[in-house]
Amino acid sequence: MQDTYRRIQTKLADHTTFGGVIYPSDFNTDHKGKRNMKSSLTANRIALDMRFDEACRKNALKLKNED
């Protein structure tokens, strides 16, 4: 009898970027925190982490070009 296996592609973690800081309040669904009417605090943290990654990438390219 021939066994059939389903191939599942797994996504590897990208360790070349900053994943951000995880706070205990991230796991607390009852946590109200400070109300920010302009935008989401979580979205702001994600955007800040992405800007940090971009700044690191630009610095690495600049250092590479100086060599």
MARBANU-923683 format. One record per residue: residue number from 1; chain; x, y, z of N, C-alpha, C, CB in turn. Coordinates in nm, 2 decimals. Glycine has a CB too. Example, Ala and Ser with C-alpha at 12.3 -4.5 7.8 and 13.67 -1.06 7.14 Angstrom:
BEGIN
<r 1,'A',<1.32,-0.57,0.78>,<1.23,-0.45,0.78>,<1.32,-0.33,0.78>,<1.13,-0.45,0.90>>
<r 2,'A',<1.28,-0.22,0.71>,<1.37,-0.11,0.71>,<1.29,0.00,0.79>,<1.41,-0.06,0.57>>
This chain:
BEGIN
<r 1,'A',<0.08,-0.12,0.00>,<0.00,0.00,0.00>,<0.09,0.12,0.00>,<-0.10,0.00,0.12>>
<r 2,'A',<0.06,0.22,-0.09>,<0.14,0.34,-0.10>,<0.07,0.45,-0.02>,<0.15,0.38,-0.25>>
<r 3,'A',<0.16,0.51,0.07>,<0.11,0.62,0.15>,<0.12,0.76,0.07>,<0.19,0.63,0.28>>
<r 4,'A',<0.02,0.84,0.09>,<0.02,0.97,0.03>,<0.04,1.08,0.14>,<-0.11,1.00,-0.05>>
<r 5,'A',<0.14,1.16,0.12>,<0.17,1.27,0.21>,<0.13,1.40,0.15>,<0.31,1.26,0.26>>
<r 6,'A',<0.08,1.49,0.23>,<0.05,1.62,0.19>,<0.17,1.71,0.22>,<-0.08,1.68,0.25>>
<r 7,'A',<0.22,1.78,0.12>,<0.34,1.87,0.15>,<0.28,2.00,0.19>,<0.42,1.88,0.02>>
<r 8,'A',<0.34,2.05,0.30>,<0.30,2.18,0.35>,<0.42,2.27,0.35>,<0.24,2.17,0.49>>
<r 9,'A',<0.41,2.38,0.29>,<0.53,2.48,0.28>,<0.53,2.56,0.41>,<0.52,2.57,0.16>>
<r 10,'A',<0.64,2.55,0.48>,<0.65,2.63,0.61>,<0.72,2.76,0.58>,<0.72,2.55,0.72>>
<r 11,'A',<0.68,2.86,0.65>,<0.74,2.99,0.64>,<0.85,3.00,0.75>,<0.64,3.10,0.65>>
<r 12,'A',<0.97,3.03,0.72>,<1.07,3.04,0.82>,<1.07,3.18,0.87>,<1.21,3.01,0.76>>
<r 13,'A',<1.11,3.20,1.00>,<1.12,3.33,1.06>,<1.23,3.41,1.00>,<1.14,3.32,1.21>>
<r 14,'A',<1.21,3.54,0.98>,<1.31,3.63,0.92>,<1.38,3.69,1.04>,<1.25,3.73,0.83>>
<r 15,'A',<1.50,3.65,1.07>,<1.57,3.70,1.19>,<1.66,3.82,1.15>,<1.66,3.59,1.25>>
<r 16,'A',<1.64,3.87,1.03>,<1.72,3.99,0.99>,<1.65,4.12,1.03>,<1.75,3.98,0.84>>
<r 17,'A',<1.53,4.11,1.08>,<1.45,4.23,1.11>,<1.42,4.23,1.26>,<1.32,4.24,1.03>>
<r 18,'A',<1.39,4.35,1.31>,<1.35,4.36,1.45>,<1.21,4.33,1.47>,<1.38,4.51,1.50>>
<r 19,'A',<1.18,4.23,1.55>,<1.04,4.18,1.57>,<0.96,4.26,1.66>,<1.05,4.04,1.62>>
<r 20,'A',<1.02,4.36,1.73>,<0.94,4.44,1.82>,<0.95,4.39,1.96>,<0.80,4.45,1.78>>
<r 21,'A',<0.89,4.46,2.05>,<0.89,4.42,2.19>,<0.75,4.38,2.23>,<0.93,4.54,2.29>>
<r 22,'A',<0.74,4.26,2.29>,<0.61,4.21,2.33>,<0.58,4.25,2.48>,<0.60,4.06,2.31>>
<r 23,'A',<0.47,4.31,2.50>,<0.43,4.36,2.64>,<0.33,4.26,2.70>,<0.38,4.50,2.64>>
<r 24,'A',<0.32,4.25,2.83>,<0.22,4.16,2.89>,<0.08,4.21,2.85>,<0.23,4.16,3.04>>
<r 25,'A',<0.06,4.34,2.83>,<-0.07,4.39,2.79>,<-0.12,4.34,2.65>,<-0.08,4.54,2.80>>
<r 26,'A',<-0.02,4.30,2.57>,<-0.06,4.24,2.44>,<-0.14,4.12,2.45>,<0.07,4.22,2.36>>
<r 27,'A',<-0.13,4.04,2.56>,<-0.20,3.92,2.58>,<-0.33,3.94,2.66>,<-0.11,3.82,2.64>>
<r 28,'A',<-0.35,4.06,2.72>,<-0.46,4.08,2.80>,<-0.57,4.15,2.72>,<-0.42,4.17,2.92>>
<r 29,'A',<-0.68,4.07,2.69>,<-0.78,4.13,2.61>,<-0.87,4.22,2.68>,<-0.86,4.02,2.55>>
<r 30,'A',<-0.87,4.22,2.82>,<-0.95,4.31,2.90>,<-0.88,4.44,2.92>,<-0.98,4.25,3.03>>
<r 31,'A',<-0.75,4.46,2.88>,<-0.67,4.57,2.91>,<-0.73,4.69,2.82>,<-0.52,4.55,2.88>>
<r 32,'A',<-0.77,4.80,2.89>,<-0.82,4.91,2.81>,<-0.71,5.01,2.78>,<-0.93,4.99,2.90>>
<r 33,'A',<-0.61,5.03,2.87>,<-0.50,5.11,2.85>,<-0.55,5.26,2.83>,<-0.42,5.07,2.73>>
<r 34,'A',<-0.46,5.34,2.77>,<-0.50,5.48,2.74>,<-0.57,5.48,2.60>,<-0.37,5.57,2.73>>
<r 35,'A',<-0.67,5.56,2.60>,<-0.75,5.57,2.47>,<-0.67,5.66,2.38>,<-0.89,5.61,2.50>>
<r 36,'A',<-0.65,5.62,2.26>,<-0.58,5.70,2.16>,<-0.68,5.71,2.04>,<-0.44,5.63,2.12>>
<r 37,'A',<-0.75,5.82,2.03>,<-0.85,5.84,1.93>,<-0.79,5.85,1.79>,<-0.93,5.96,1.97>>
<r 38,'A',<-0.67,5.89,1.78>,<-0.61,5.92,1.65>,<-0.57,5.79,1.58>,<-0.49,6.01,1.66>>
<r 39,'A',<-0.52,5.69,1.65>,<-0.48,5.57,1.59>,<-0.46,5.46,1.70>,<-0.35,5.59,1.51>>
<r 40,'A',<-0.43,5.34,1.65>,<-0.41,5.23,1.74>,<-0.27,5.23,1.80>,<-0.44,5.10,1.67>>
<r 41,'A',<-0.25,5.21,1.93>,<-0.12,5.20,1.99>,<-0.04,5.09,1.93>,<-0.13,5.19,2.14>>
<r 42,'A',<-0.11,4.97,1.91>,<-0.04,4.86,1.85>,<0.01,4.89,1.71>,<-0.13,4.73,1.85>>
<r 43,'A',<-0.08,4.95,1.63>,<-0.04,4.99,1.49>,<0.08,5.08,1.49>,<-0.16,5.05,1.42>>
<r 44,'A',<0.08,5.18,1.59>,<0.19,5.27,1.60>,<0.32,5.20,1.63>,<0.16,5.38,1.71>>
<r 45,'A',<0.32,5.10,1.72>,<0.44,5.02,1.76>,<0.49,4.94,1.64>,<0.41,4.93,1.88>>
<r 46,'A',<0.40,4.88,1.56>,<0.44,4.81,1.44>,<0.50,4.90,1.34>,<0.32,4.74,1.38>>
<r 47,'A',<0.44,5.02,1.32>,<0.50,5.11,1.22>,<0.64,5.16,1.27>,<0.41,5.23,1.21>>
<r 48,'A',<0.65,5.18,1.40>,<0.78,5.23,1.46>,<0.89,5.12,1.43>,<0.77,5.26,1.60>>
<r 49,'A',<0.85,4.99,1.46>,<0.95,4.88,1.43>,<0.98,4.87,1.29>,<0.88,4.75,1.48>>
<r 50,'A',<0.89,4.89,1.20>,<0.92,4.89,1.05>,<1.02,5.00,1.01>,<0.79,4.90,0.97>>
<r 51,'A',<0.99,5.12,1.07>,<1.09,5.23,1.04>,<1.23,5.20,1.10>,<1.03,5.36,1.11>>
<r 52,'A',<1.23,5.14,1.21>,<1.36,5.10,1.27>,<1.43,5.00,1.17>,<1.34,5.03,1.41>>
<r 53,'A',<1.36,4.90,1.12>,<1.42,4.81,1.03>,<1.47,4.88,0.90>,<1.31,4.70,0.99>>
<r 54,'A',<1.39,4.97,0.85>,<1.43,5.05,0.73>,<1.56,5.13,0.76>,<1.32,5.14,0.68>>
<r 55,'A',<1.57,5.19,0.88>,<1.68,5.27,0.91>,<1.81,5.18,0.92>,<1.66,5.35,1.05>>
<r 56,'A',<1.79,5.06,0.98>,<1.90,4.97,0.99>,<1.95,4.93,0.85>,<1.86,4.85,1.07>>
<r 57,'A',<1.85,4.90,0.76>,<1.89,4.86,0.63>,<1.97,4.97,0.56>,<1.76,4.82,0.55>>
<r 58,'A',<1.92,5.09,0.57>,<1.99,5.21,0.51>,<2.13,5.22,0.56>,<1.91,5.34,0.52>>
<r 59,'A',<2.15,5.21,0.69>,<2.28,5.22,0.76>,<2.37,5.11,0.71>,<2.27,5.21,0.91>>
<r 60,'A',<2.32,4.99,0.69>,<2.40,4.88,0.65>,<2.45,4.90,0.50>,<2.32,4.74,0.66>>
<r 61,'A',<2.36,4.95,0.42>,<2.39,4.98,0.28>,<2.50,5.09,0.27>,<2.27,5.02,0.20>>
<r 62,'A',<2.48,5.19,0.36>,<2.58,5.30,0.36>,<2.72,5.25,0.41>,<2.53,5.42,0.46>>
<r 63,'A',<2.72,5.17,0.51>,<2.85,5.11,0.56>,<2.91,5.02,0.45>,<2.83,5.03,0.68>>
<r 64,'A',<2.83,4.95,0.38>,<2.88,4.86,0.27>,<2.94,4.94,0.16>,<2.77,4.77,0.22>>
<r 65,'A',<2.88,5.05,0.12>,<2.92,5.14,0.02>,<3.05,5.22,0.05>,<2.81,5.24,-0.03>>
<r 66,'A',<3.07,5.24,0.18>,<3.19,5.31,0.23>,<3.32,5.22,0.22>,<3.17,5.36,0.37>>
<r 67,'A',<3.30,5.09,0.22>,<3.42,5.00,0.22>,<3.48,5.00,0.08>,<3.38,4.86,0.26>>
